[in-house]
Amino acid sequence: MDNLAHIMTTSDLSIGYKNGKSLNTLMEGLNLKIQKGKLIALLGANGVGKSTLIRTLANLQKALNGKVFLKGKEIKEYEAKEFARQVSLVLTDPVQSGNLNVTKLVEMGRFPFTNWTGRLMPNDHEKVEKAIQLCAIAYIKDANITEISDGQLQKAMIARALAQDGDLMLLDEPTVHLDANNRYTVLELLRNLVNETQKSILISTHQVEIALKMADEIWLANCGENIKCGTPNELIQNGDIERAFPYLKKLEL
Ligand SMILES: Nc1ncnc2c1ncn2[C@@H]1O[C@H](COP(=O)(O)OP(=O)(O)OP(=O)(O)O)[C@@H](O)[C@H]1O
């Protein structure tokens, strides 16, 4: 395995759900590679298993089979805090803690780096401020998270992941509640982040057109098939994108 070029790899990975004796395998035999300094967009229809894959890579859900490696070490060997220092996550799950303002939520991204007191140091506050600026949410930084819109909360969750500053960011549909301009802005922000910091980002999204413009690589998940990986151009040229998203042709995009 080439640890220098790849931040995360999978080996013969199968994902899905086990309930007693019944097994629902969504994808199998996955040998995926996340290169350093790349923005990867995971595309595919509803229910194909995108969230399940992200949750499995994030060590939140057990693989049915196979292995996931972060920087050459199997993810199940990591302590939770050590893993969180390197992998920032944005999931679609609602935030559990109710009585928080936006700044406090973003500060939670720094918790893997604090000592037992949980106190933030000047360097942590700097990262929190920078994340708030980058996500353009300074105007709501004192607002309670129960009193902001879904889209504003989503940007705050992205800011929390930015503050966490992991080398790898995994984001599950981070633009789902955002209006059209903000969807573009968030993906542009992630694109710039990759360009400027050489972080790696895997994002699942239904924003096919924007993903094709912004991503270095596309992972195309189709029901009953292996994930197809390639540059946007490769997958457009060989017809995979048109087969998966026939509406694009109808819109003549
Ligand atoms: N906790 C669970 N237990 C059992 N099956 C589940 C569970 N969560 C999801 N599934 C099933 O796994 C399949 C894939 O779900 P997943 O959420 O990963 O799809 P997705 O590609 O992210 O879909 P979407 O684009 O709609 O978000 C679905 O058929 C779903 O019913």
The ligand as a Tripos MOL2 file, in Angstrom:
@<TRIPOS>MOLECULE
LIG
   31    33     1     0     0
SMALL
NO_CHARGES

@<TRIPOS>ATOM
      1 N1        -29.9010    1.4370   10.1200 N.pl3     1 LIG1
      2 C1        -30.2220    0.7250    9.0420 C.ar      1 LIG1
      3 N2        -30.5800   -0.5760    9.1560 N.ar      1 LIG1
      4 C2        -30.8930   -1.3140    8.0750 C.ar      1 LIG1
      5 N3        -30.8650   -0.8350    6.8130 N.ar      1 LIG1
      6 C3        -30.5450    0.4380    6.6400 C.ar      1 LIG1
      7 C4        -30.2120    1.2940    7.7360 C.ar      1 LIG1
      8 N4        -29.8880    2.5280    7.2420 N.ar      1 LIG1
      9 C5        -30.0630    2.4380    5.9090 C.ar      1 LIG1
     10 N5        -30.4380    1.2050    5.5480 N.ar      1 LIG1
     11 C6        -30.7120    0.7430    4.1700 C.3       1 LIG1
     12 O1        -29.5090    0.7990    3.4160 O.3       1 LIG1
     13 C7        -29.7780    1.3000    2.1070 C.3       1 LIG1
     14 C8        -28.8190    2.4120    1.7750 C.3       1 LIG1
     15 O2        -29.0440    3.5190    2.6400 O.3       1 LIG1
     16 P1        -28.0950    4.8000    2.6060 P.3       1 LIG1
     17 O3        -28.6980    5.7820    3.5630 O.co2     1 LIG1
     18 O4        -26.6970    4.4010    2.8050 O.co2     1 LIG1
     19 O5        -28.3120    5.2830    1.0890 O.3       1 LIG1
     20 P2        -27.8850    6.6440    0.3900 P.3       1 LIG1
     21 O6        -27.2350    6.2790   -0.9010 O.co2     1 LIG1
     22 O7        -27.0970    7.5070    1.3120 O.co2     1 LIG1
     23 O8        -29.3130    7.2870    0.0920 O.3       1 LIG1
     24 P3        -29.7830    8.8390   -0.0020 P.3       1 LIG1
     25 O9        -29.2100    9.3960   -1.2590 O.co2     1 LIG1
     26 O10       -31.2650    8.7050   -0.0860 O.co2     1 LIG1
     27 O11       -29.3220    9.5490    1.2370 O.co2     1 LIG1
     28 C9        -31.2410    1.7300    2.0720 C.3       1 LIG1
     29 O12       -31.9540    0.7780    1.3230 O.3       1 LIG1
     30 C10       -31.6760    1.7130    3.4930 C.3       1 LIG1
     31 O13       -32.9860    1.2580    3.6400 O.3       1 LIG1
@<TRIPOS>BOND
     1     1     2 1
     2     2     3 ar
     3     2     7 ar
     4     3     4 ar
     5     4     5 ar
     6     5     6 ar
     7     6     7 ar
     8     6    10 ar
     9     7     8 ar
    10     8     9 ar
    11     9    10 ar
    12    10    11 1
    13    11    12 1
    14    11    30 1
    15    12    13 1
    16    13    14 1
    17    13    28 1
    18    14    15 1
    19    15    16 1
    20    16    17 2
    21    16    18 1
    22    16    19 1
    23    19    20 1
    24    20    21 2
    25    20    22 1
    26    20    23 1
    27    23    24 1
    28    24    25 2
    29    24    26 1
    30    24    27 1
    31    28    29 1
    32    28    30 1
    33    30    31 1
@<TRIPOS>SUBSTRUCTURE
     1 LIG1         1 GROUP 0 **** ****
